[in-house]
Structure formats: C-alpha cells, structure tokens
Amino acid sequence: ALQKDRESASGFEKRVSDLEAEVASLQKEVEEERHKHIDSKALLSQAEASTRDSSTRSVEMRRQIQELQDELQQRQGMSQESAQQVEEERAKSRLVFDGLHAQLEEHRSVRQDLEDHSRTHNETLGSVRDQLDQAKVEIEQHLSDKSALENVRDQVQKEYEEHKSNTDEIIHTERKRNEEHLER
C-alpha cells in the first residue's frame, strides 16, 4: 500500500511537472503572439498614414486638374501649340492621378490584410490564454490531489507503525511467556 502511494504520488508529481512545462510553453506562445500583434498594429498605423497622405495628394491633383481645365476653357482662343501643351500637362496630371489612385487602392488592400491578420492573432491569443487558464486550474487540482494523497499516505504509515509496534509487543509478550513456560 505504501509503495502504491509512493508510485501514485510520483505519478502526480510527474503530471504536475508536465503541466508546469506546458504552462511555460503556453506563456511563451502568448508572448510571441503579443509581439506579432504589436508588429501588426505598427504596420497598420503606417499603412493608414500612407493612405491619408495619398488621399491628400489625390485631392490636390484633382484640384490641379480642375484648374488646368478652367485655364484651358479661358484660353480657347490660344494657338494650336498652346492647346497641345495644355493637353500634355493634363495627360501628365491624369497619369499622376491614376498612379496615386492605384497606390491608394493598394494601401487599402494592405490595410485590410493587416486588420485580418490582427484579428486572427487576437483570436489565437484568446485561445492560448484560455488554454493557459485551464492548465492553471488543472495544476491547482493536481496539487490539491497530491496534498490529499500525501495526507492519506502519512496516515497509513502512522497506522502501520502503530500496528507494527503492537505486533512487536505481542510477540515480545508471547516469547516471554514461552520462555517462562519452558523454564517450568
């Protein structure tokens, strides 16, 4: 019985040790996810700043295009050469505007990807935290079980010692009586 208690206590101690190692591993994963989340937020902020900058430039380009169109209308009496020059400027402005618009769309796509990535990381982080909490509860339960088993073991050992002492007394008394009997 004592050997079984020792083996059982040893098994619980090993399980507690395994759970503590698992908790340490989960805490490391949580920390890594936290760092990834911070990096994702930084990238998201950069993308938003770049998008705002592109949007401002886009508005400015539209204003310039409108000014050029207004100027073109005012100079309808210009020569063919001047009209061609204005048309070239307009084409250049249109190209710049289209490039900025494409860049703006690209930034929106990157932002969406970063938000999705951040959301995924948050979900994973929540799951890992739940696992960590569950492992902590299991460790507490195992520690409680271990303590209870140790108390039972101590009680059984005490009873064994008492029984052994009583048995030794009975044997001693019987020997003494046998010796007295033999002497007679």
Backbone as a printed PyTorch tensor [residue, N CA C, xyz], in Angstrom:
tensor([[[  0.8380,  -1.1970,   0.0000],
         [  0.0000,   0.0000,   0.0000],
         [  0.8760,   1.2510,   0.0000]],

        [[  1.9500,   1.1850,   0.7940],
         [  2.8620,   2.3390,   0.8580],
         [  3.5520,   2.5440,  -0.4830]],

        [[  3.9140,   1.4210,  -1.1210],
         [  4.5800,   1.5020,  -2.4230],
         [  3.6300,   2.0970,  -3.4720]],

        [[  2.3430,   1.6690,  -3.4200],
         [  1.3640,   2.2100,  -4.3590],
         [  1.1820,   3.7030,  -4.1420]],

        [[  1.1510,   4.1120,  -2.8790],
         [  1.0060,   5.5410,  -2.5780],
         [  2.1950,   6.3150,  -3.1110]],

        [[  3.3690,   5.7430,  -2.9640],
         [  4.5740,   6.4280,  -3.4710],
         [  4.5370,   6.5260,  -4.9910]],

        [[  4.1200,   5.4230,  -5.6330],
         [  4.0330,   5.4450,  -7.0960],
         [  2.9790,   6.4390,  -7.5500]],

        [[  1.8590,   6.4590,  -6.8460],
         [  0.7940,   7.3940,  -7.1940],
         [  1.2630,   8.8390,  -7.0040]],

        [[  1.9350,   9.0840,  -5.8820],
         [  2.4570,  10.4420,  -5.6210],
         [  3.4920,  10.7970,  -6.6730]],

        [[  4.3280,   9.8220,  -7.0600],
         [  5.3390,  10.0700,  -8.0920],
         [  4.6710,  10.4000,  -9.4250]],

        [[  3.5800,   9.6540,  -9.7340],
         [  2.8360,   9.9310, -10.9710],
         [  2.2420,  11.3260, -10.9570]],

        [[  1.6690,  11.7110,  -9.8210],
         [  1.1010,  13.0590,  -9.7330],
         [  2.1830,  14.1230,  -9.8430]],

        [[  3.3120,  13.8670,  -9.2310],
         [  4.4030,  14.8520,  -9.3090],
         [  4.8800,  14.9930, -10.7500]],

        [[  4.9520,  13.8860, -11.4780],
         [  5.3600,  13.9530, -12.8710],
         [  4.3250,  14.7190, -13.6790]],

        [[  3.0250,  14.4330, -13.4280],
         [  1.9500,  15.1310, -14.1530],
         [  1.9990,  16.6390, -13.8650]],

        [[  2.2260,  16.9820, -12.5980],
         [  2.3240,  18.4060, -12.2260],
         [  3.5120,  19.0310, -12.9460]],

        [[  4.6340,  18.3210, -12.9870],
         [  5.8270,  18.8270, -13.6690],
         [  5.5470,  19.0200, -15.1590]],

        [[  4.8490,  18.0330, -15.7760],
         [  4.4950,  18.1430, -17.1990],
         [  3.5830,  19.3310, -17.4370]],

        [[  2.5990,  19.5250, -16.5580],
         [  1.6720,  20.6540, -16.7130],
         [  2.3900,  21.9890, -16.5460]],

        [[  3.3400,  22.0310, -15.6180],
         [  4.0960,  23.2810, -15.4380],
         [  4.9210,  23.5880, -16.6790]],

        [[  5.4920,  22.5560, -17.3110],
         [  6.2480,  22.7530, -18.5570],
         [  5.3070,  23.2260, -19.6610]],

        [[  4.1000,  22.6500, -19.7110],
         [  3.1230,  23.0630, -20.7180],
         [  2.7000,  24.5120, -20.4940]],

        [[  2.5120,  24.8960, -19.2330],
         [  2.1550,  26.2900, -18.9130],
         [  3.2710,  27.2270, -19.3780]],

        [[  4.5220,  26.8510, -19.1250],
         [  5.6520,  27.6930, -19.5530],
         [  5.6490,  27.8220, -21.0700]],

        [[  5.3900,  26.7360, -21.7770],
         [  5.3450,  26.7660, -23.2400],
         [  4.2050,  27.6670, -23.7290]],

        [[  3.0280,  27.5420, -23.0990],
         [  1.8870,  28.3780, -23.4930],
         [  2.1590,  29.8530, -23.2190]],

        [[  2.8310,  30.1380, -22.1010],
         [  3.1600,  31.5320, -21.8000],
         [  4.1200,  32.0880, -22.8470]],

        [[  5.0480,  31.2650, -23.3040],
         [  5.9840,  31.7040, -24.3510],
         [  5.2210,  31.9920, -25.6350]],

        [[  4.2460,  31.1170, -25.9950],
         [  3.4520,  31.3390, -27.1970],
         [  2.6280,  32.6180, -27.0790]],

        [[  2.0750,  32.8480, -25.9070],
         [  1.2980,  34.0730, -25.6820],
         [  2.1870,  35.2970, -25.8980]],

        [[  3.4110,  35.2490, -25.3800],
         [  4.3320,  36.3880, -25.5180],
         [  4.6890,  36.6060, -26.9850]],

        [[  4.9220,  35.5090, -27.7240],
         [  5.2320,  35.6370, -29.1490],
         [  4.0530,  36.2340, -29.9070]],

        [[  2.8320,  35.7800, -29.5840],
         [  1.6460,  36.3150, -30.2420],
         [  1.4660,  37.8030, -29.9160]],

        [[  1.7970,  38.1820, -28.6870],
         [  1.7000,  39.5810, -28.2820],
         [  2.6520,  40.4430, -29.1190]],

        [[  3.8890,  39.9410, -29.3400],
         [  4.8570,  40.6870, -30.1510],
         [  4.3770,  40.7930, -31.6050]],

        [[  3.8230,  39.6960, -32.1420],
         [  3.3050,  39.7290, -33.5130],
         [  2.1600,  40.7310, -33.6140]],

        [[  1.3150,  40.7580, -32.6000],
         [  0.1820,  41.6780, -32.5950],
         [  0.6720,  43.1270, -32.5920]],

        [[  1.6800,  43.4160, -31.8000],
         [  2.2440,  44.7810, -31.7420],
         [  2.8230,  45.1580, -33.0960]],

        [[  3.5530,  44.2210, -33.7350],
         [  4.1230,  44.4770, -35.0660],
         [  3.0250,  44.7400, -36.0870]],

        [[  1.9470,  43.9590, -36.0200],
         [  0.8330,  44.1460, -36.9470],
         [  0.1910,  45.5140, -36.7670]],

        [[  0.0360,  45.9340, -35.5200],
         [ -0.5410,  47.2610, -35.2600],
         [  0.3440,  48.3650, -35.8360]],

        [[  1.6720,  48.2130, -35.6840],
         [  2.5910,  49.2200, -36.2080],
         [  2.4680,  49.2970, -37.7310]],

        [[  2.4160,  48.1360, -38.4080],
         [  2.2690,  48.1130, -39.8670],
         [  0.9340,  48.7270, -40.2810]],

        [[ -0.1050,  48.4490, -39.5210],
         [ -1.4140,  49.0050, -39.8170],
         [ -1.3920,  50.5320, -39.7010]],

        [[ -0.7440,  51.0530, -38.6720],
         [ -0.6400,  52.5100, -38.4980],
         [  0.1160,  53.1400, -39.6550]],

        [[  1.1960,  52.4930, -40.0940],
         [  1.9700,  53.0120, -41.2260],
         [  1.1180,  53.0390, -42.4930]],

        [[  0.3670,  51.9630, -42.7110],
         [ -0.4710,  51.8890, -43.9060],
         [ -1.5540,  52.9730, -43.8800]],

        [[ -2.1380,  53.2050, -42.7040],
         [ -3.1630,  54.2430, -42.5900],
         [ -2.5730,  55.6320, -42.8600]],

        [[ -1.3830,  55.8810, -42.3220],
         [ -0.7350,  57.1760, -42.5540],
         [ -0.4450,  57.3620, -44.0440]],

        [[  0.0410,  56.3100, -44.6890],
         [  0.3390,  56.3800, -46.1140],
         [ -0.9430,  56.5980, -46.9260]],

        [[ -2.0270,  55.9460, -46.5140],
         [ -3.3170,  56.1110, -47.1980],
         [ -3.8260,  57.5430, -47.0620]],

        [[ -3.7070,  58.1040, -45.8680],
         [ -4.1380,  59.5050, -45.6730],
         [ -3.3060,  60.4460, -46.5430]],

        [[ -1.9980,  60.1870, -46.6120],
         [ -1.1080,  61.0180, -47.4260],
         [ -1.5000,  60.9170, -48.8980]],

        [[ -1.7690,  59.7040, -49.3700],
         [ -2.1650,  59.5100, -50.7730],
         [ -3.4940,  60.1900, -51.0530]],

        [[ -4.4020,  60.1100, -50.1140],
         [ -5.7080,  60.7420, -50.2840],
         [ -5.5540,  62.2620, -50.4070]],

        [[ -4.6920,  62.8300, -49.5660],
         [ -4.4430,  64.2800, -49.6380],
         [ -3.8570,  64.6540, -50.9890]],

        [[ -2.9010,  63.8460, -51.4430],
         [ -2.2930,  64.1320, -52.7580],
         [ -3.3110,  63.9810, -53.8760]],

        [[ -4.2090,  63.0070, -53.7360],
         [ -5.2330,  62.7930, -54.7580],
         [ -6.1510,  64.0110, -54.8510]],

        [[ -6.5570,  64.5340, -53.7210],
         [ -7.4160,  65.7340, -53.7040],
         [ -6.6890,  66.9040, -54.3530]],

        [[ -5.4070,  67.0350, -54.0360],
         [ -4.6160,  68.1320, -54.6030],
         [ -4.5060,  67.9790, -56.1240]],

        [[ -4.3280,  66.7480, -56.5860],
         [ -4.2140,  66.5220, -58.0270],
         [ -5.5410,  66.8370, -58.7190]],

        [[ -6.6400,  66.4730, -58.1210],
         [ -7.9540,  66.8010, -58.6980],
         [ -8.1350,  68.3130, -58.8060]],

        [[ -7.6990,  69.0220, -57.7610],
         [ -7.7970,  70.4800, -57.7870],
         [ -6.9540,  71.0560, -58.9190]],

        [[ -5.7520,  70.5060, -59.0740],
         [ -4.8710,  70.9840, -60.1510],
         [ -5.4700,  70.6920, -61.5270]],

        [[ -6.0610,  69.5170, -61.6610],
         [ -6.6890,  69.1660, -62.9380],
         [ -7.8310,  70.1270, -63.2370]],

        [[ -8.6160,  70.4080, -62.2250],
         [ -9.7350,  71.3440, -62.4250],
         [ -9.2230,  72.7210, -62.8150]],

        [[ -8.1500,  73.1680, -62.1630],
         [ -7.5690,  74.4660, -62.5100],
         [ -7.0860,  74.4770, -63.9570]],

        [[ -6.4720,  73.3720, -64.3550],
         [ -5.9930,  73.2810, -65.7380],
         [ -7.1600,  73.2930, -66.7210]],

        [[ -8.2370,  72.5890, -66.3520],
         [ -9.4140,  72.6000, -67.2300],
         [-10.0060,  74.0000, -67.3270]],

        [[-10.0790,  74.6860, -66.1980],
         [-10.5890,  76.0610, -66.1920],
         [ -9.7140,  76.9750, -67.0470]],

        [[ -8.4190,  76.8010, -66.8730],
         [ -7.4710,  77.6220, -67.6430],
         [ -7.6030,  77.3240, -69.1350]],

        [[ -7.8230,  76.0480, -69.4470],
         [ -7.9830,  75.6620, -70.8530],
         [ -9.2130,  76.3300, -71.4530]],

        [[-10.2810,  76.3520, -70.6880],
         [-11.5000,  76.9840, -71.1820],
         [-11.2930,  78.4890, -71.3910]],

        [[-10.4960,  79.1110, -70.5150],
         [-10.2370,  80.5430, -70.6430],
         [ -9.3870,  80.8450, -71.8690]],

        [[ -8.5950,  79.8900, -72.2330],
         [ -7.6620,  80.1450, -73.3400],
         [ -8.0800,  79.4290, -74.6260]],

        [[ -9.3080,  79.3050, -74.8090],
         [ -9.7490,  78.6150, -76.0140],
         [ -9.2790,  79.3280, -77.2710]],

        [[ -9.0230,  80.5430, -77.0960],
         [ -8.5480,  81.3120, -78.2480],
         [ -7.0600,  81.1060, -78.4860]],

        [[ -6.4100,  80.2880, -77.7350],
         [ -4.9660,  80.0890, -77.8700],
         [ -4.6440,  79.4060, -79.1830]],

        [[ -3.4110,  79.4290, -79.4540],
         [ -2.9510,  78.7730, -80.6720],
         [ -2.9440,  77.2610, -80.4780]],

        [[ -2.8270,  76.5600, -81.5170],
         [ -2.8180,  75.1000, -81.5070],
         [ -1.6710,  74.5840, -80.6370]],

        [[ -0.5530,  75.2380, -80.6750],
         [  0.6250,  74.8260, -79.9070],
         [  0.3590,  74.9360, -78.4050]],

        [[ -0.2300,  76.0190, -77.9830],
         [ -0.5530,  76.2050, -76.5650],
         [ -1.5790,  75.1780, -76.1000]],

        [[ -2.5510,  74.8950, -76.9330],
         [ -3.5850,  73.9210, -76.5960],
         [ -2.9610,  72.5240, -76.4430]],

        [[ -1.9990,  72.2380, -77.3330],
         [ -1.3340,  70.9390, -77.2570],
         [ -0.5300,  70.8210, -75.9550]],

        [[  0.1210,  71.9180, -75.5750],
         [  0.9010,  71.9280, -74.3330],
         [ -0.0080,  71.6970, -73.1080]],

        [[ -1.1490,  72.3540, -73.1080],
         [ -2.0950,  72.1840, -72.0040],
         [ -2.6010,  70.7360, -71.9780]],

        [[ -2.8470,  70.1910, -73.1480],
         [ -3.3270,  68.8040, -73.2240],
         [ -2.2690,  67.8340, -72.6890]],

        [[ -1.0110,  68.1050, -72.9800],
         [  0.0770,  67.2680, -72.4640],
         [  0.1510,  67.3420, -70.9330]],

        [[  0.0130,  68.5540, -70.4240],
         [  0.0210,  68.7210, -68.9640],
         [ -1.1640,  67.9880, -68.3280]],

        [[ -2.2730,  68.0730, -68.9800],
         [ -3.4640,  67.3930, -68.4830],
         [ -3.2450,  65.8650, -68.4830]],

        [[ -2.6400,  65.3600, -69.5570],
         [ -2.3690,  63.9220, -69.6550],
         [ -1.3930,  63.4970, -68.5490]],

        [[ -0.3790,  64.3200, -68.3210],
         [  0.5870,  64.0160, -67.2520],
         [ -0.1170,  64.0090, -65.8910]],

        [[ -0.9540,  65.0000, -65.6820],
         [ -1.6870,  65.0750, -64.4170],
         [ -2.6000,  63.8580, -64.2530]],

        [[ -3.2310,  63.4580, -65.3560],
         [ -4.1140,  62.2970, -65.3110],
         [ -3.3130,  61.0320, -64.9550]],

        [[ -2.1150,  60.8970, -65.5370],
         [ -1.2690,  59.7420, -65.2180],
         [ -0.8740,  59.7330, -63.7340]],

        [[ -0.4880,  60.9100, -63.2380],
         [ -0.1170,  61.0150, -61.8260],
         [ -1.3170,  60.6670, -60.9550]],

        [[ -2.4580,  61.2120, -61.3230],
         [ -3.6770,  60.9380, -60.5660],
         [ -4.0120,  59.4400, -60.5720]],

        [[ -3.9360,  58.8130, -61.7390],
         [ -4.2150,  57.3740, -61.8360],
         [ -3.2250,  56.5620, -60.9970]],

        [[ -1.9590,  56.9690, -61.0200],
         [ -0.9430,  56.2840, -60.2040],
         [ -1.2520,  56.4070, -58.7210]],

        [[ -1.6400,  57.6070, -58.2980],
         [ -1.9840,  57.8100, -56.8950],
         [ -3.2370,  57.0210, -56.5090]],

        [[ -4.1710,  56.9640, -57.4360],
         [ -5.3890,  56.2030, -57.1620],
         [ -5.0620,  54.7090, -57.0070]],

        [[ -4.2260,  54.1960, -57.8790],
         [ -3.8240,  52.7840, -57.7800],
         [ -3.0850,  52.5400, -56.4630]],

        [[ -2.2320,  53.4830, -56.0830],
         [ -1.4850,  53.3550, -54.8250],
         [ -2.4490,  53.3700, -53.6300]],

        [[ -3.4470,  54.2220, -53.7030],
         [ -4.4460,  54.2900, -52.6440],
         [ -5.1870,  52.9500, -52.5070]],

        [[ -5.5570,  52.3640, -53.6270],
         [ -6.2370,  51.0630, -53.5960],
         [ -5.3280,  49.9790, -53.0200]],

        [[ -4.0720,  50.0380, -53.3730],
         [ -3.0990,  49.0680, -52.8440],
         [ -2.9780,  49.2070, -51.3280]],

        [[ -2.9240,  50.4510, -50.8510],
         [ -2.8390,  50.6870, -49.4020],
         [ -4.1000,  50.1920, -48.6860]],

        [[ -5.2400,  50.3700, -49.3140],
         [ -6.4780,  49.8560, -48.7200],
         [ -6.4330,  48.3350, -48.5940]],

        [[ -5.9230,  47.6940, -49.6270],
         [ -5.8040,  46.2330, -49.6010],
         [ -4.8460,  45.7780, -48.4990]],

        [[ -3.7000,  46.4560, -48.3920],
         [ -2.7180,  46.1170, -47.3510],
         [ -3.3360,  46.3330, -45.9740]],

        [[ -4.0680,  47.4200, -45.8150],
         [ -4.7110,  47.7010, -44.5310],
         [ -5.6910,  46.5940, -44.1690]],

        [[ -6.4910,  46.1690, -45.1430],
         [ -7.4610,  45.1000, -44.8890],
         [ -6.7440,  43.8170, -44.4890]],

        [[ -5.6540,  43.4910, -45.1920],
         [ -4.8800,  42.2920, -44.8520],
         [ -4.3310,  42.3890, -43.4310]],

        [[ -3.8260,  43.5490, -43.0700],
         [ -3.2730,  43.7310, -41.7240],
         [ -4.3650,  43.6280, -40.6570]],

        [[ -5.5310,  44.1780, -40.9410],
         [ -6.6330,  44.0690, -39.9890],
         [ -7.0630,  42.6150, -39.8180]],

        [[ -7.1240,  41.8720, -40.9330],
         [ -7.4640,  40.4410, -40.8550],
         [ -6.4160,  39.6880, -40.0550]],

        [[ -5.1630,  39.9940, -40.3210],
         [ -4.0490,  39.3490, -39.6100],
         [ -4.1360,  39.6620, -38.1120]],

        [[ -4.4140,  40.8990, -37.7960],
         [ -4.5240,  41.3150, -36.3950],
         [ -5.6880,  40.5970, -35.7130]],

        [[ -6.7950,  40.5000, -36.4000],
         [ -7.9730,  39.8260, -35.8560],
         [ -7.6520,  38.3490, -35.5860]],

        [[ -6.9770,  37.7030, -36.5320],
         [ -6.5920,  36.2960, -36.3690],
         [ -5.6790,  36.1290, -35.1630]],

        [[ -4.7100,  37.0440, -35.0410],
         [ -3.7910,  36.9720, -33.9010],
         [ -4.5420,  37.1620, -32.5830]],

        [[ -5.4990,  38.0610, -32.5600],
         [ -6.2780,  38.2820, -31.3380],
         [ -7.0650,  37.0290, -30.9640]],

        [[ -7.6430,  36.3630, -31.9700],
         [ -8.3970,  35.1350, -31.7040],
         [ -7.4700,  34.0470, -31.1790]],

        [[ -6.2930,  33.9010, -31.8140],
         [ -5.3170,  32.8950, -31.3720],
         [ -4.8510,  33.2020, -29.9570]],

        [[ -4.6000,  34.4660, -29.6910],
         [ -4.1510,  34.8760, -28.3660],
         [ -5.2140,  34.5410, -27.3200]],

        [[ -6.4630,  34.7850, -27.6370],
         [ -7.5530,  34.4550, -26.7110],
         [ -7.6150,  32.9540, -26.4550]],

        [[ -7.4670,  32.1670, -27.5020],
         [ -7.4840,  30.7040, -27.3570],
         [ -6.3350,  30.2290, -26.4830]],

        [[ -5.1440,  30.7740, -26.7120],
         [ -3.9720,  30.3820, -25.9280],
         [ -4.1570,  30.7930, -24.4680]],

        [[ -4.7410,  31.9440, -24.2470],
         [ -4.9910,  32.3840, -22.8680],
         [ -5.9810,  31.4510, -22.1690]],

        [[ -7.0070,  31.0100, -22.9170],
         [ -7.9670,  30.0640, -22.3350],
         [ -7.2760,  28.7510, -21.9710]],

        [[ -6.4010,  28.2780, -22.8500],
         [ -5.6640,  27.0420, -22.5680],
         [ -4.7830,  27.2190, -21.3380]],

        [[ -4.1530,  28.3790, -21.2350],
         [ -3.2920,  28.6590, -20.0880],
         [ -4.1070,  28.6570, -18.8000]],

        [[ -5.2620,  29.2990, -18.8250],
         [ -6.1240,  29.3250, -17.6350],
         [ -6.5600,  27.9140, -17.2590]],

        [[ -6.9260,  27.1100, -18.2530],
         [ -7.3440,  25.7280, -17.9850],
         [ -6.1920,  24.9310, -17.3830]],

        [[ -4.9810,  25.1250, -17.8960],
         [ -3.8130,  24.4120, -17.3640],
         [ -3.5560,  24.8200, -15.9170]],

        [[ -3.7410,  26.0930, -15.6150],
         [ -3.5490,  26.5460, -14.2360],
         [ -4.5560,  25.8880, -13.2990]],

        [[ -5.8000,  25.7730, -13.7600],
         [ -6.8320,  25.1250, -12.9460],
         [ -6.4670,  23.6530, -12.7200]],

        [[ -5.9950,  22.9870, -13.7700],
         [ -5.6100,  21.5820, -13.6460],
         [ -4.4440,  21.4250, -12.6790]],

        [[ -3.4840,  22.3270, -12.7420],
         [ -2.3340,  22.2680, -11.8370],
         [ -2.8020,  22.4080, -10.3920]],

        [[ -3.6860,  23.3620, -10.1500],
         [ -4.2110,  23.5470,  -8.7950],
         [ -4.9160,  22.2780,  -8.3120]],

        [[ -5.6970,  21.6590,  -9.2040],
         [ -6.3960,  20.4260,  -8.8390],
         [ -5.4070,  19.3130,  -8.5310]],

        [[ -4.3710,  19.1900,  -9.3500],
         [ -3.3740,  18.1450,  -9.1230],
         [ -2.5900,  18.3820,  -7.8320]],

        [[ -2.3060,  19.6370,  -7.5590],
         [ -1.6110,  19.9400,  -6.3030],
         [ -2.4890,  19.5890,  -5.1050]],

        [[ -3.7690,  19.8740,  -5.2360],
         [ -4.7090,  19.5280,  -4.1680],
         [ -4.7800,  18.0120,  -3.9990]],

        [[ -4.8660,  17.2810,  -5.1190],
         [ -4.8950,  15.8100,  -5.0670],
         [ -3.6120,  15.2700,  -4.4600]],

        [[ -2.4980,  15.8470,  -4.8360],
         [ -1.2040,  15.4040,  -4.3080],
         [ -1.1720,  15.5840,  -2.7850]],

        [[ -1.6320,  16.7380,  -2.3320],
         [ -1.6480,  17.0060,  -0.8980],
         [ -2.5380,  16.0030,  -0.1700]],

        [[ -3.6920,  15.7160,  -0.7390],
         [ -4.6150,  14.7510,  -0.1260],
         [ -3.9720,  13.3690,  -0.0700]],

        [[ -3.3080,  12.9710,  -1.1480],
         [ -2.6420,  11.6630,  -1.1700],
         [ -1.5040,  11.6020,  -0.1590]],

        [[ -0.7810,  12.6810,  -0.0260],
         [  0.3030,  12.7130,   0.9570],
         [ -0.2640,  12.5610,   2.3780]],

        [[ -1.3890,  13.2110,   2.6350],
         [ -2.0270,  13.0850,   3.9550],
         [ -2.4770,  11.6400,   4.2100]],

        [[ -3.0800,  11.0090,   3.2030],
         [ -3.5090,   9.6180,   3.3310],
         [ -2.2910,   8.7250,   3.5540]],

        [[ -1.2270,   8.9510,   2.7880],
         [ -0.0090,   8.1620,   2.9440],
         [  0.5470,   8.2920,   4.3540]],

        [[  0.6070,   9.5140,   4.8570],
         [  1.1130,   9.7360,   6.2120],
         [  0.2450,   9.0160,   7.2390]],

        [[ -1.0710,   9.0530,   7.0510],
         [ -1.9920,   8.3790,   7.9710],
         [ -1.7750,   6.8700,   7.9200]],

        [[ -1.6480,   6.2960,   6.7160],
         [ -1.4340,   4.8550,   6.5700],
         [ -0.0980,   4.4600,   7.1820]],

        [[  0.9090,   5.2750,   6.9590],
         [  2.2240,   4.9690,   7.5280],
         [  2.1630,   5.0060,   9.0570]],

        [[  1.4450,   5.9670,   9.6050],
         [  1.3010,   6.0640,  11.0580],
         [  0.5810,   4.8210,  11.5910]],

        [[ -0.5060,   4.4110,  10.9100],
         [ -1.2390,   3.2260,  11.3210],
         [ -0.3500,   1.9900,  11.2190]],

        [[  0.4700,   1.9180,  10.1750],
         [  1.3940,   0.7940,  10.0060],
         [  2.3850,   0.7420,  11.1640]],

        [[  2.9400,   1.9010,  11.5070],
         [  3.9050,   1.9590,  12.6150],
         [  3.2430,   1.5280,  13.9280]],

        [[  2.0110,   1.9870,  14.1520],
         [  1.2900,   1.5950,  15.3650],
         [  1.0320,   0.0850,  15.3780]],

        [[  0.5880,  -0.4490,  14.2350],
         [  0.3210,  -1.8830,  14.1240],
         [  1.6050,  -2.6810,  14.3470]],

        [[  2.6830,  -2.2400,  13.7620],
         [  3.9700,  -2.9150,  13.9230],
         [  4.3970,  -2.8960,  15.3920]],

        [[  4.2360,  -1.7440,  16.0310],
         [  4.5940,  -1.6270,  17.4430],
         [  3.7540,  -2.5780,  18.2870]],

        [[  2.4450,  -2.6210,  18.0380],
         [  1.5490,  -3.5290,  18.7780],
         [  1.9300,  -4.9790,  18.5180]],

        [[  2.2300,  -5.3210,  17.2900],
         [  2.6300,  -6.6830,  16.9330],
         [  3.9330,  -7.0480,  17.6250]],

        [[  4.9010,  -6.1280,  17.6250],
         [  6.1730,  -6.3790,  18.3070],
         [  5.9380,  -6.6110,  19.8000]],

        [[  5.0410,  -5.8680,  20.4000],
         [  4.7270,  -6.0390,  21.8270],
         [  4.1090,  -7.4090,  22.0830]],

        [[  3.1740,  -7.7870,  21.2230],
         [  2.5120,  -9.0890,  21.3810],
         [  3.5360, -10.2020,  21.2290]],

        [[  4.4010, -10.1070,  20.2270],
         [  5.4370, -11.1210,  20.0090],
         [  6.3560, -11.1890,  21.2180]],

        [[  6.7460, -10.0320,  21.7190],
         [  7.6360,  -9.9840,  22.8780],
         [  6.9680, -10.6470,  24.0920]],

        [[  5.6870, -10.3390,  24.3080],
         [  4.9480, -10.9080,  25.4280],
         [  4.8360, -12.4260,  25.2800]],

        [[  4.5340, -12.8800,  24.0310],
         [  4.4180, -14.3170,  23.7790],
         [  5.7520, -15.0130,  24.0060]],

        [[  6.8360, -14.4270,  23.5810],
         [  8.1600, -15.0210,  23.7850],
         [  8.4740, -15.1430,  25.2810]],

        [[  8.1680, -14.0790,  25.9530],
         [  8.4360, -14.0850,  27.3970],
         [  7.6260, -15.1840,  28.0660]],

        [[  6.3700, -15.3270,  27.7080],
         [  5.5200, -16.3340,  28.2940],
         [  6.0130, -17.7310,  27.9190]],

        [[  6.4560, -17.9040,  26.6660],
         [  7.0060, -19.1950,  26.2230],
         [  8.2830, -19.5260,  26.9950]],

        [[  9.1110, -18.5370,  27.1840],
         [ 10.3390, -18.7680,  27.9360],
         [ 10.0240, -19.1410,  29.3680]],

        [[  9.0720, -18.4990,  29.9850],
         [  8.6720, -18.8380,  31.3540],
         [  8.0780, -20.2300,  31.4130]],

        [[  7.3270, -20.5450,  30.4230],
         [  6.7000, -21.8450,  30.3420],
         [  7.7630, -22.9350,  30.1860]],

        [[  8.7710, -22.6740,  29.3730],
         [  9.8550, -23.6120,  29.1520],
         [ 10.7020, -23.7620,  30.4000]],

        [[ 10.8430, -22.7380,  31.1560],
         [ 11.6390, -22.7960,  32.3800],
         [ 10.9390, -23.6700,  33.4220]],

        [[  9.7100, -23.7680,  33.4240],
         [  8.9660, -24.5590,  34.3880],
         [  9.0160, -25.9720,  34.0280]]])
